[in-house]
Amino acid sequence: MRRMGWTNYNLGDLNSCLARFEINNPARIRHFISQCSHESGNGRWTREIANGWAYEGRRDLGNTQPGDGPRFKGAGYLQLTGRANYQNFANYIQDQGVMQGVDYVADRYPWTCSGYWWMRNGMNGLCDSGASVEQVTRRVNGGYNDLEDRRAKYNLACTIF
């Protein structure tokens, strides 16, 4: 991870995440680590930088209560977002404390919630099909934001993993 530019990470938690969510072959690992690296500034951010008000009232994310946007903004290295996603994650790991919001998840589960999002969104299958960085980025980001940085991180990951 240091060769990927990370200085702050929990290797035990990462290894547990990779095993739990079957991110266990070179294609899966390279895409997962490179996307997490981009989304989190190489592990510097476990919380979305924006204040979350852009998600307020987003029923597609399950944000139905006042304050849900900031409370359930992106957490973890892949930015788990929205009340519905937090609730599904809380149910999956059997910890309703997750519903306290972004700080709880970002502090306790940055790798686990990222692996959970990866699993729920069928990312292993996408990687196994030979997906490009563009295809993986589209699913993670919803677009192609900072594609060159994501591609550079993926290319670096290919030399390491």
BADOZA-511956 format. One record per residue (C-alpha): z, y, x; residue number from 1. Coordinates in steps of 0.1 Angstrom, whole numbers, always signed. Layout:
pz Z py Y px X n NUM;
...
END
This chain:
pz +0 py +0 px +0 n 1;
pz +6 py +23 px +29 n 2;
pz -30 py +19 px +40 n 3;
pz -40 py +30 px +5 n 4;
pz -20 py +62 px +10 n 5;
pz +12 py +53 px -8 n 6;
pz +46 py +62 px +6 n 7;
pz +68 py +57 px -24 n 8;
pz +64 py +23 px -41 n 9;
pz +85 py -7 px -49 n 10;
pz +67 py -37 px -34 n 11;
pz +89 py -62 px -53 n 12;
pz +81 py -46 px -86 n 13;
pz +44 py -44 px -78 n 14;
pz +43 py -81 px -68 n 15;
pz +61 py -90 px -101 n 16;
pz +36 py -69 px -121 n 17;
pz +6 py -85 px -104 n 18;
pz +20 py -120 px -111 n 19;
pz +32 py -113 px -147 n 20;
pz -1 py -98 px -158 n 21;
pz -23 py -122 px -138 n 22;
pz -38 py -94 px -116 n 23;
pz -44 py -122 px -91 n 24;
pz -79 py -122 px -76 n 25;
pz -96 py -97 px -53 n 26;
pz -117 py -79 px -80 n 27;
pz -87 py -75 px -103 n 28;
pz -64 py -63 px -75 n 29;
pz -89 py -39 px -61 n 30;
pz -97 py -22 px -94 n 31;
pz -60 py -21 px -105 n 32;
pz -47 py -7 px -73 n 33;
pz -75 py +18 px -69 n 34;
pz -72 py +31 px -105 n 35;
pz -34 py +33 px -102 n 36;
pz -38 py +52 px -69 n 37;
pz -61 py +77 px -85 n 38;
pz -41 py +82 px -118 n 39;
pz -8 py +86 px -99 n 40;
pz -18 py +105 px -68 n 41;
pz -11 py +75 px -47 n 42;
pz +22 py +69 px -64 n 43;
pz +34 py +105 px -63 n 44;
pz +34 py +108 px -101 n 45;
pz +49 py +84 px -126 n 46;
pz +47 py +110 px -154 n 47;
pz +17 py +128 px -166 n 48;
pz +16 py +163 px -152 n 49;
pz +4 py +180 px -184 n 50;
pz +32 py +188 px -209 n 51;
pz +19 py +164 px -236 n 52;
pz +13 py +188 px -264 n 53;
pz -24 py +178 px -264 n 54;
pz -12 py +145 px -279 n 55;
pz +9 py +161 px -307 n 56;
pz -2 py +148 px -341 n 57;
pz -26 py +123 px -326 n 58;
pz -23 py +96 px -352 n 59;
pz -47 py +74 px -332 n 60;
pz -18 py +72 px -307 n 61;
pz +8 py +67 px -334 n 62;
pz +22 py +102 px -328 n 63;
pz +35 py +110 px -363 n 64;
pz +68 py +128 px -356 n 65;
pz +73 py +163 px -343 n 66;
pz +76 py +163 px -306 n 67;
pz +59 py +129 px -301 n 68;
pz +32 py +144 px -279 n 69;
pz +55 py +155 px -251 n 70;
pz +80 py +126 px -256 n 71;
pz +53 py +99 px -254 n 72;
pz +30 py +115 px -228 n 73;
pz +16 py +94 px -200 n 74;
pz +41 py +73 px -181 n 75;
pz +37 py +49 px -152 n 76;
pz +8 py +46 px -127 n 77;
pz -18 py +42 px -154 n 78;
pz -3 py +67 px -179 n 79;
pz +8 py +47 px -209 n 80;
pz +5 py +73 px -237 n 81;
pz +15 py +76 px -274 n 82;
pz +43 py +64 px -297 n 83;
pz +24 py +33 px -308 n 84;
pz +17 py +22 px -272 n 85;
pz +53 py +28 px -262 n 86;
pz +65 py +8 px -292 n 87;
pz +42 py -21 px -284 n 88;
pz +54 py -20 px -248 n 89;
pz +91 py -19 px -259 n 90;
pz +85 py -49 px -281 n 91;
pz +67 py -68 px -253 n 92;
pz +95 py -63 px -227 n 93;
pz +123 py -64 px -254 n 94;
pz +138 py -30 px -244 n 95;
pz +139 py -5 px -272 n 96;
pz +152 py +20 px -247 n 97;
pz +115 py +26 px -240 n 98;
pz +114 py +46 px -272 n 99;
pz +136 py +73 px -255 n 100;
pz +102 py +84 px -240 n 101;
pz +84 py +92 px -208 n 102;
pz +114 py +97 px -185 n 103;
pz +129 py +63 px -194 n 104;
pz +96 py +45 px -189 n 105;
pz +85 py +64 px -158 n 106;
pz +118 py +57 px -140 n 107;
pz +123 py +21 px -150 n 108;
pz +88 py +6 px -155 n 109;
pz +60 py +24 px -136 n 110;
pz +43 py -8 px -125 n 111;
pz +52 py -29 px -155 n 112;
pz +39 py -5 px -181 n 113;
pz +7 py -1 px -160 n 114;
pz +2 py -39 px -159 n 115;
pz +10 py -41 px -196 n 116;
pz -17 py -15 px -204 n 117;
pz -41 py -34 px -181 n 118;
pz -35 py -66 px -200 n 119;
pz -36 py -51 px -235 n 120;
pz -70 py -35 px -227 n 121;
pz -87 py -66 px -214 n 122;
pz -91 py -53 px -179 n 123;
pz -89 py -87 px -161 n 124;
pz -118 py -99 px -181 n 125;
pz -138 py -68 px -174 n 126;
pz -131 py -72 px -137 n 127;
pz -140 py -108 px -137 n 128;
pz -173 py -100 px -153 n 129;
pz -183 py -80 px -121 n 130;
pz -176 py -46 px -136 n 131;
pz -184 py -15 px -116 n 132;
pz -160 py +13 px -107 n 133;
pz -178 py +33 px -134 n 134;
pz -172 py +7 px -161 n 135;
pz -135 py +3 px -151 n 136;
pz -130 py +40 px -149 n 137;
pz -146 py +45 px -184 n 138;
pz -121 py +21 px -199 n 139;
pz -91 py +35 px -180 n 140;
pz -100 py +72 px -183 n 141;
pz -121 py +73 px -214 n 142;
pz -147 py +91 px -193 n 143;
pz -156 py +95 px -156 n 144;
pz -131 py +121 px -144 n 145;
pz -130 py +122 px -106 n 146;
pz -153 py +93 px -103 n 147;
pz -160 py +99 px -66 n 148;
pz -123 py +97 px -58 n 149;
pz -119 py +65 px -78 n 150;
pz -149 py +51 px -60 n 151;
pz -135 py +60 px -26 n 152;
pz -102 py +44 px -35 n 153;
pz -119 py +13 px -46 n 154;
pz -140 py +11 px -14 n 155;
pz -108 py +15 px +6 n 156;
pz -91 py -12 px -15 n 157;
pz -120 py -35 px -7 n 158;
pz -112 py -33 px +30 n 159;
pz -75 py -41 px +24 n 160;
pz -74 py -66 px -5 n 161;
END
